[in-house]
Amino acid sequence: MTPSPTVERLVDAWIASHHNDHTITAYQQAIGDWLDWLTPQGLDPLTVTREHADRWAGHLQATPTNRGRPPAPRTVARKLASVSSWYTYLETEGHIDRSPFTRVDRPKVQRRYGETPGMTRAEAKALLATADTAGTRTYAAVGILLETAIRAEELLGLNVGDVRVRDTTLTIRVTRKGGETSILPLPDRLADAVDELRRDRSPTDPLLTGHKGRWTYAQLHNTLAKAGTAAGVAEAVTPHMLRVTWATLALEDGVPLAVVQDVMGHASADTTRIYDRGRDDFKRKAAAVEQVSKLLHLT
């Protein structure tokens, strides 16, 4: 039994809703593994239940890697999250009543600090200056990522119609994970570049385009890498590095964690705290203890 044309069509539609090449590759691998597990059992992906999702989670955790080692919790969690994303898409679009993965437990991944390095303030300023000399599209791409902290797929998914004026401020309407939208303001210099890109174009046109239509992740990645090299940034510049940089600089400058969470579109503050690694934990705790101690001993 092979996946039905309906299932294949729904998988293709879900994949087509994403623009990040790395995300697409991970999703395709995970959904392929899920369907390969269902097929020999004659199970229809559109009618499976929580029981089947739990069984597959157990199967993933019990299946050793090619080297005979237990699978990493991060790998299992990523596959479960990927397939869960497909079912969330199906539920949102009305193809199923409820995702079978809604309450499936995922392995706990201990992550206090993120793995992607952020840039220093000097490096970030140099990158912006370099992008400014490279042209409007490059400046807009670098600026939006660095000054609004949106994800690469959110940037690449922007259309001209997502650029709007609100209270005299130019904004972008970003479609977040799960389909929610967020309105983010653009600083003046960045607003000028974005306004130039959208001028005299249809609302349905992609904001960032190349010779063959909407920019791909590879085109964005290459542009950032080239700009980073020219700016003298020590590490290879990636879209996520700019997001990390924004969060780190914001937290270092005292922007409340809840506000950073809102800007970045995190469902949980625990995720936002991963970016809070530019500050000295011990010094921060010591300062807090001292502050409360003074309050307690005031006469």
NORRA-V856944 format. One record per pair of residues at least 24 apart in sequence whose C-alpha atoms are under 8 Angstrom apart, sorted by the first residue. I is the first residue (numbers start at 1). J is the second residue. Records with the same first field share a line. If there is no record, write none. Layout:
I = J, J
This chain:
1 = 39, 40, 42
2 = 39
3 = 35, 39, 44
7 = 45, 46
10 = 90
11 = 86
14 = 86, 89
18 = 153, 157
19 = 153, 156, 157, 216, 217
20 = 152, 153, 216, 217
21 = 216, 217, 218
26 = 79, 82
27 = 79, 82, 83
30 = 79, 80, 82, 83
31 = 82, 83
34 = 83
46 = 96
48 = 100
49 = 100
50 = 100, 101, 102, 103, 104
51 = 100
52 = 100
53 = 100, 101, 104
54 = 101, 104, 105
57 = 104, 106
73 = 107, 108, 109
74 = 107, 108, 109
76 = 106, 107
77 = 106, 107, 108, 109
80 = 106
88 = 178
89 = 178
111 = 274
112 = 273, 274
113 = 273, 274, 275, 276, 277
114 = 274, 275, 277
116 = 240, 241, 244
117 = 235, 241, 244, 245
118 = 241, 242, 244, 245, 248
119 = 233, 241, 242, 245
120 = 245
121 = 249
123 = 231, 232, 233
124 = 245
126 = 231, 232
127 = 227, 228, 231, 233
129 = 231
130 = 227, 230, 231
131 = 227
136 = 193, 194, 196, 197
137 = 193, 197, 208
138 = 223
139 = 190, 193
140 = 190, 193, 194
141 = 208, 220
142 = 224
143 = 190
144 = 186, 190
145 = 239, 242, 243
146 = 242, 243, 245, 246
147 = 186, 187, 246
148 = 184, 185, 186, 246, 263, 264
149 = 242, 243, 244, 246, 247, 263, 264
150 = 174, 243, 264
151 = 239, 240, 243
152 = 217, 239, 240
153 = 217
156 = 206, 207, 208, 214, 215, 216, 217
157 = 206
158 = 206, 207, 208
159 = 203, 204, 205, 206, 207, 208
160 = 198, 201, 202, 203, 204, 205, 206, 207
161 = 202, 203, 204, 205
162 = 203
163 = 198
176 = 265
182 = 265
184 = 263
244 = 275
247 = 275, 276
248 = 275, 276, 277, 278
249 = 278
251 = 276
252 = 278, 279
